[in-house]
Amino acid sequence: MTKKEIALAAVEALKKEYPDAKCSLDYKTPFQLLVATRLSAQCTDARVNIVTPALFERFPDAQSFADSSAEELAPYIKSCGLYKTKSRDLALMGKMLVEEYGGEVPDTIEELTRLPGVGRKTANLICGDVFGKPAVVVDTHCIRITSRLGLHGETDQKKIETALRKLLPPEESNDFCHRLVLHGRAVCTARSPKCAACAMKDFCREGKKAVKSNEK
């Protein structure tokens, strides 16, 4: 199978396995998703969802973040890890959004990545989930699973994003990445992946090797 064929097969297999795939972060507005995604760096989505209700009750929008300081934000997000860097980024992000975008979240990767603390992973998530644009969210699950499938041999996130954009149908790419997260947590884990139970074992490069090895 070609890489394109494997990608299409993976899209269909995961669509059947996880029909209702969506972002696991809780939010009510585009700005809140932007904040939650920044907090999720090196932190679980479950932990972020515990932290954000109190944070958003006190600081509900870009203006309230702009009016705050890193010191004011820090106690609310301390349990998310790297809280000093994150609180600084969030305060600066709020100020930039208010001063340059009228408090609204921009809708392009180029503009989003201008914001403090926002990389391409976060920008893609916002573009896909909020604005419905084709997006490829290259997180740890995406990197691991697409590499095991044999879709690329890259380690750089931007190069992986570029490679996957060429292989995935644009209208499927965002949901596919959400499904990779679910699959990475449940089946294709970093250690001891459950290849025999995987819906993609028949065409996954690493999965086929693992299944054959277990049959010996």
N, C-alpha and C positions, 0 to 999 in steps of 0.2 A: 504493500500500500504506500502511496505517496503521503507526504506530510499533510497535504490538503485533504486527502481522503481520511486520514487518521483524525484530523481536527473535526471534520464533519461527523464522523462516527462518534467521536467523544461528545460533541454537542448533543446528538440525539440520545446517546446512552444516558447522559446525566440529566437530560430533560425528563426522561421516563423515571429516573431514580429520584429526582428532586423536583417535582413539577411546580412547587410553590416557592422556589428560591427567591430570597430577597435579602436586603441588608439587615444584619442582626442588631444594628445600633438603633436605639430609640430616639426619635426626634419629631418635632412638629413643624419646623421651618427649615429652609435651606441653610440658614446661618447656624442653627443648632446641629445639623448634620455635619457641617464644616468643623465646628468645635469638637463634636464627638469623635470625628475621624482623626483629628489632631491628637486627641487624648488617647486614642487606641494604639498609638505607636508604642511598641514594646509593652503592651498591656492588653488584657483580654477584653473583648466586647462586653462580656458579662459584668466585669468590674466597672467599665465605663458607664454602663446602664444603671449601676447602683449610685454612681457619683453624680450624674448629670441632673436628676430631678431637683436637688437642692441648689446646684449651680445655676440652672436655668430659672429657678424661681427668684433667685437674687439678681441674676444677670440674664434677662430674657432675650436681648437683641444686641446688635453691633454697637448701638449707641451706649448701652450700659457697660459693655466691655471697654469701649473707648474712654468712658468716664472713670474707669477703674484703674488699678495699678497691679503690677505683678504681685505685690505684697498682699493686696486684697483678695486676689483670685487664688493664690497658693493654698490656703487652708481647705478650700473646697475640692481641690484636685490632688491633694497630697498622696492619696493611696493609689493613684494611677502610675506613679513612678516618674522619674525625670521631671518632677513637678516645677522645679525652678525654671527650667528651660521652657516648659510648656506654658506656664503662667506668663512669662515674659512675652512669648510669641503671641499668645491670645490677646493680651492687652494691646500690643502693637498691631495685630491683625484688625481688631475692632477700630482703632484709630484710622488705619489706612482705608478700611471699607467706608467709614463715615466721610473721610476727607476726599476720597477719590471716586467712590462709587455710590454716594448717597445712602450708605448703609445697606445696600443690596449686594448680594453675592454675584460676582460676574459669571458668565456662562462659557468661557473658553479656557482651555488648559494654559494658554499663554498668559492670560490675565490672572488666573488663579494661582499660578506658580510664582507670581510676583509677591504674593502675600507672605508675611513672615511665617516660617514653619510649614509651608504648604509645598509638598513635592508632587511629582507626577501621579503617584498612587492616589493621593487624596484628590487631586484635581480630576482624575479620571472618574473616581467614584461620584463626585459632585456632578460632573457633566452627564454621566449615565443615569444616576438615580433621580436627580433633580430636573435636569433639562432634556432627558430622553435622547441624548446623543450617543452615537457609537463610542463605547469606552472599553478599555482593557486595563483592569485593576491588577497590577503586578505586585501581589503580596507574597508572603512566604509559601502559601499553599499553591498559588499559581506557578511560582518558580519551580517548586518541587515536582508537582504533578505533570506539568507540560514538558519538563525535562525528562521525566520517566517515560512519558508517552513517546518521546523521540521527536518532538516538534521543534526543538532547537538545541543548541549546545552552548548557549550563552549563560553568563552569570550577571551581566549588567542589566539593570531593570529596564532602562530605556531601549536597549537592543532587543530584549525579550518582548517588550511592548510592540516594537516595530515588526518583529517577526510574526507575532500572533495576529496583528492587524491584517497581515497579508494572507493569513490562513483562515481566519474566522469570518463567517458572514456578519457584516456590521450590525444587523438587527438582532443578532444572537449574542454578541460578544459580552455585553454587560451582564446579562443573566448567567451566561456560562461561567464568568468569574465568580459570581455569588455561589454557584453550584460547586465550583472547585473548593471553596471554603468549607462547605458542608461535607463534601467528599473527603477532604483532607483531614477533617476532624474525626470522621466516622470510620473511614476505610483506609485511605492512602496516607497514613500517618508517617511522620518523619522517621520514626523507628518502628520496626516490625509491621510494615504495611500488610493488610489482609488481602493479598493478591487473589487468593482462591475465591474470595467472596466479591471481587470487584466486577462491576458491570462492564469494565473496559479491558478485562484480562485477555480477550481474544486478539486485540490489536495493539495493546500496550507493549512497547519494547521491553521494559523491565518486568512487566507482569508476566509476559510469556516465558521469560527466562526463569522467573521464580516458580511458576507452575510446573515447568518441565523439570526443574531441579527437585521439586517435592515429589514428583512421580517416580523418580529414580530409586 
